[in-house]
């Protein structure tokens, strides 16, 4: 079942790279008591994700923060080292937190996974954005396959 507005983010773990290496991030703790703009891309270093999706959130980070967003996070079904390298290549420092969902467990728990096997990508996360307030989904924007419109930073910014 796909997560909906009003639902609580499922309990689970994501991974981020810190100065000391990979670090588990509990979704219960991460989303508690604050507003998070979360977006998902099918894969780090992929064309639309690198040219538009992540750069849009980097560019609009201060605008989102000015509207009360406490943190902006990007997730993908990639390992933490790939997510970290992609974040560095995209200049996300201090603007977007890169959260790896290496096995796809998080997107599966949201009901937002898809089979990208015909593209050699295996199981991946759909392209989406959401506004999470104290662990509860307030806005949810899921892209139709192959599209990039409703998960963009500008679109979410208008919803905040």
C-alpha positions in Angstrom: 0.0 0.0 0.0 1.3 3.4 -0.9 1.8 6.0 1.8 -0.7 8.9 1.8 -1.0 12.4 3.2 -1.8 12.0 6.9 0.2 8.8 7.3 3.2 8.4 9.6 6.6 7.7 8.1 7.3 4.0 8.7 10.1 3.0 11.2 13.3 2.1 9.5 16.9 3.1 8.9 18.6 5.1 6.2 22.4 5.6 6.0 24.4 8.8 5.7 28.2 9.2 5.5 29.6 11.3 8.4 33.2 12.3 9.1 33.6 8.9 10.8 32.0 6.8 8.1 28.6 5.3 7.4 26.0 6.2 10.1 22.5 4.7 10.5 19.7 7.3 10.6 16.5 6.1 12.3 13.5 7.5 10.5 11.7 7.7 13.9 14.3 10.1 15.3 15.1 11.9 12.0 11.6 13.1 11.3 10.5 13.7 14.9 9.7 17.2 16.0 10.6 19.0 12.8 9.6 19.7 9.2 11.6 17.9 6.5 11.4 18.3 2.8 12.2 14.8 1.5 12.7 13.9 -2.1 13.6 10.6 -3.8 15.4 10.0 -7.1 15.7 6.8 -9.0 19.5 7.0 -8.8 22.5 9.1 -8.1 24.4 10.4 -11.1 21.5 9.6 -13.4 20.6 12.3 -16.0 17.4 14.0 -14.8 18.4 13.5 -11.1 21.8 15.2 -11.7 20.7 17.9 -14.1 17.4 19.0 -12.6 16.1 17.3 -9.5 18.9 17.6 -6.9 20.2 20.9 -8.3 16.7 22.4 -7.9 16.6 21.6 -4.2 20.1 22.9 -3.7 19.1 26.1 -5.5 15.9 26.5 -3.5 17.3 25.5 -0.1 17.2 29.0 1.4 13.7 29.6 0.1 12.4 26.4 1.6 14.2 27.1 4.9 12.6 30.6 4.9 9.2 28.9 4.9 9.9 26.9 8.0 11.6 23.7 6.6 14.2 22.5 9.1 16.0 20.1 6.7 16.0 19.0 3.1 16.9 15.4 2.4 17.5 13.4 -0.7 17.2 9.6 -0.8 17.9 7.0 -3.5 18.4 3.3 -3.7 22.2 3.7 -3.7 24.8 3.0 -1.1 25.9 5.7 1.3 29.3 6.2 -0.4 27.7 6.8 -3.8 25.2 9.2 -2.2 28.0 11.1 -0.5 30.1 11.3 -3.6 27.1 12.6 -5.6 26.3 15.1 -3.0 29.9 16.4 -3.1 29.8 16.6 -6.9 26.5 18.6 -6.7 27.7 21.0 -4.0 25.0 20.0 -1.5 27.0 20.9 1.7 24.8 22.4 4.3 21.8 22.5 2.0 20.7 18.9 1.3 21.3 15.8 3.5 22.0 12.7 1.4 20.3 9.6 2.8 21.1 6.2 1.3 18.4 3.5 1.0 20.9 0.9 -0.2 18.6 -2.1 -0.1 15.4 -0.1 -1.0 13.8 -1.0 2.3 12.6 2.5 3.0 10.9 3.1 -0.4 9.4 -0.4 -0.2 7.9 0.5 3.2 6.4 3.6 1.6 5.0 1.6 -1.3 7.0 3.8 -3.7 9.4 1.3 -5.2 9.5 0.2 -8.8 11.2 -2.4 -10.9 13.9 -0.8 -13.1 15.4 -4.1 -14.3 14.7 -3.4 -17.9 17.1 -0.5 -17.5 19.7 -2.6 -15.6 18.8 -0.8 -12.3 17.0 -3.5 -10.3 14.6 -2.3 -7.7 14.5 1.5 -7.2 12.6 4.3 -5.6 10.1 6.3 -7.6 10.7 10.0 -8.1 8.7 11.9 -5.5 8.8 14.7 -3.0 7.0 15.1 0.3 6.7 17.4 3.2 7.0 15.5 6.5 5.9 17.4 9.7 6.8 15.6 13.0 6.9 12.2 11.2 3.6 12.7 9.4 3.2 13.2 5.6 1.6 16.7 5.0 2.3 16.9 1.2 3.1 14.0 -1.2 4.0 14.4 -4.9 4.6 11.2 -6.9 5.7 11.5 -10.5 4.3 9.4 -13.2 6.9 7.2 -14.9 9.4 9.1 -16.9 8.2 12.5 -15.7 9.7 15.3 -13.7 7.2 18.0 -12.7 5.4 17.5 -9.3 8.5 16.3 -7.4 10.5 19.5 -8.3 11.7 21.9 -5.6 9.6 24.7 -7.1 6.4 22.6 -6.9 7.0 21.7 -3.2 7.9 25.2 -2.4 4.5 26.4 -3.5 2.9 23.8 -1.2 4.7 24.9 2.0 
